[in-house]
Amino acid sequence: MTVTALADIIRTQAEILETSLPRHAYTDYHGDKSLSIARSKLLEACDKLNHLVTGPIECSKTDVMGIAQGHRVHAALQYVCHFRLASHIPADGTPVAYEEAARAAGVDTSQCTRVLQLLMTYHIFREPGTRIVAHNRNSRVLLDEDTGAAVEWLTQESLRSSAFFTEARAKGRRWSTGGSGGGGGGVGVGVGSQQRQATTTAASAALNIAVEDLDRPAFGFLTQPQHGATSETSMKADRYARAMAGMAKRKQLSPEHLVSGFAWSALPAGATVVDVGGGSGHCSRAVAACHPRLRFVVQDTNAALAEEEEEDEVDVVADDDDRLRREKGEKAEKEASVRFVTYDFFTPQTVAGDVYLLRRILHHYSDQDAVRILQAQLCAVRKKPGARIVVMDNIAIHSGTLSTLEERKTRTLDIAMMALFNSVERDLEDWKELFHKADPGLKLVNVTKPLGSALAVMELRLE
Ligand SMILES: C[S@@+](CC[C@H](N)C(=O)[O-])C[C@H]1O[C@@H](n2cnc3c(N)ncnc32)[C@H](O)[C@@H]1O
């Protein structure tokens, strides 16, 4: 396509957006599919245009040399997060002298200025006058506790794991056998199960090399600080929990898609939704806000949740030998419908539920471990007729199915999973195979992908 043909697309789609949506609210298309498509076409054309007029070694944002230097920007962002620079700049957009911001953060003025000035070229912060800095809408998101934690986690543990990505592969780890190097073009999109069987343990992920002496699965390192935890590992686990809540604030990962992607209203009043690995409970809260007739049990191993634990007020699966059901008092009935329980999802599920929700859990694990998690939930599903498992996760797509920009997001996630956890994104056939492995009677009865959602909702029933 020519530069002018792309420019025409840009003009047409930009006009659609500009006439229909307020300025700076181009993501707020409220489920209007035509506006969502116009925006997607606009972004895609901009990306292609950028690529077309940029040379391959120009060191811009999108050419090979520019991409190879992306870690400098990540380093700058890491610095800003680490020294909490955003919090020393007025949130209302009033500028402050670099010197003042640096003094408040306890850092060197020259360093701080250079870091901020690089980020400004990426539209993060702005310099409205000489030697002053102010927030813009991009930098202001760092002030949000959860989003700030997400950016910090991405530029700390996640960035470190990426630095050791190839080293982990080269050390006789995943896909390094068979002479095909890194798995060729198949990485991440519909990676066949045979290839996936070559997966080594989650304890040999790149993050394990990045973190000295880390000999257990990296996911555990990120999320489970309670055994002999130092304050640093506790802080990291807290940050990870907040980062996950921050990720969910992105439009495509918003819990609103969970609310619209499943027939919650079809569940009977008082039905229990067990949010397995539910983190800080942000998903349960979002559904509870729209369906107050339902009850929610958020389960996680994260010690950060233990403070809110109210295990005694949760129904547990009745067992013939050892009756575990506990009384729940009237007081509990009146209290909030979202409760927290410490639980390890590799162990048999004991909470009696109508829906077991696994949102953004299974894609962190190899097939072997994902099967163990599903089987642990099936222990409870088998005891309650009609109970089901709802998996909300990414379904990997085949090349060319989506726009390049959308495809880029899912492929980036796939590489993140490989670097952090030695896990993989699955296509629909892979998912079905996984469910079958957990139990041949476990059937995928419905799949939906709400508009604008990166994740699909897969409903499973035991036949
Ligand atoms: C990627 S986050 C997903 C959080 C939430 N479900 C969501 O969709 O945003 C994974 C969650 O699993 C929790 N987790 C990790 N290992 C666990 C385990 N063995 N048992 C229970 N929860 C675990 C983590 O603490 C974290 O909150």
Ligand as a Chemical Component Dictionary entry (heavy atoms), coordinates in Angstrom:
data_LIG
# 
_chem_comp.id                   LIG 
_chem_comp.type                 NON-POLYMER 
_chem_comp.pdbx_formal_charge   0 
_chem_comp.three_letter_code    LIG 
# 
loop_
_chem_comp_atom.comp_id 
_chem_comp_atom.atom_id 
_chem_comp_atom.alt_atom_id 
_chem_comp_atom.type_symbol 
_chem_comp_atom.charge 
_chem_comp_atom.model_Cartn_x 
_chem_comp_atom.model_Cartn_y 
_chem_comp_atom.model_Cartn_z 
_chem_comp_atom.pdbx_ordinal 
LIG C1  C1  C 0  -2.203 -13.546 36.880 1  
LIG S1  S1  S 1  -2.879 -13.416 38.452 2  
LIG C2  C2  C 0  -4.588 -13.458 38.052 3  
LIG C3  C3  C 0  -5.419 -12.773 39.097 4  
LIG C4  C4  C 0  -6.916 -12.684 38.724 5  
LIG N1  N1  N 0  -7.514 -14.002 38.573 6  
LIG C5  C5  C 0  -7.108 -11.866 37.461 7  
LIG O1  O1  O 0  -7.703 -12.380 36.521 8  
LIG O2  O2  O -1 -6.683 -10.709 37.445 9  
LIG C6  C6  C 0  -2.610 -15.015 39.151 10 
LIG C7  C7  C 0  -3.058 -15.157 40.600 11 
LIG O3  O3  O 0  -2.857 -16.505 41.023 12 
LIG C8  C8  C 0  -2.380 -16.503 42.368 13 
LIG N2  N2  N 0  -1.683 -17.768 42.626 14 
LIG C9  C9  C 0  -0.442 -18.146 42.223 15 
LIG N3  N3  N 0  -0.167 -19.389 42.614 16 
LIG C10 C10 C 0  -1.267 -19.829 43.290 17 
LIG C11 C11 C 0  -1.607 -21.067 43.909 18 
LIG N4  N4  N 0  -0.769 -22.099 43.937 19 
LIG N5  N5  N 0  -2.833 -21.173 44.489 20 
LIG C12 C12 C 0  -3.705 -20.125 44.469 21 
LIG N6  N6  N 0  -3.432 -18.918 43.895 22 
LIG C13 C13 C 0  -2.231 -18.782 43.306 23 
LIG C14 C14 C 0  -1.483 -15.286 42.392 24 
LIG O4  O4  O 0  -1.251 -14.829 43.712 25 
LIG C15 C15 C 0  -2.266 -14.288 41.538 26 
LIG O5  O5  O 0  -3.154 -13.538 42.332 27 
# 
loop_
_chem_comp_bond.comp_id 
_chem_comp_bond.atom_id_1 
_chem_comp_bond.atom_id_2 
_chem_comp_bond.value_order 
_chem_comp_bond.pdbx_ordinal 
LIG C1  S1  SING 1  
LIG S1  C2  SING 2  
LIG S1  C6  SING 3  
LIG C2  C3  SING 4  
LIG C3  C4  SING 5  
LIG C4  N1  SING 6  
LIG C4  C5  SING 7  
LIG C5  O1  DOUB 8  
LIG C5  O2  SING 9  
LIG C6  C7  SING 10 
LIG C7  O3  SING 11 
LIG C7  C15 SING 12 
LIG O3  C8  SING 13 
LIG C8  N2  SING 14 
LIG C8  C14 SING 15 
LIG N2  C9  SING 16 
LIG N2  C13 SING 17 
LIG C9  N3  DOUB 18 
LIG N3  C10 SING 19 
LIG C10 C11 SING 20 
LIG C10 C13 DOUB 21 
LIG C11 N4  SING 22 
LIG C11 N5  DOUB 23 
LIG N5  C12 SING 24 
LIG C12 N6  DOUB 25 
LIG N6  C13 SING 26 
LIG C14 O4  SING 27 
LIG C14 C15 SING 28 
LIG C15 O5  SING 29 
# 
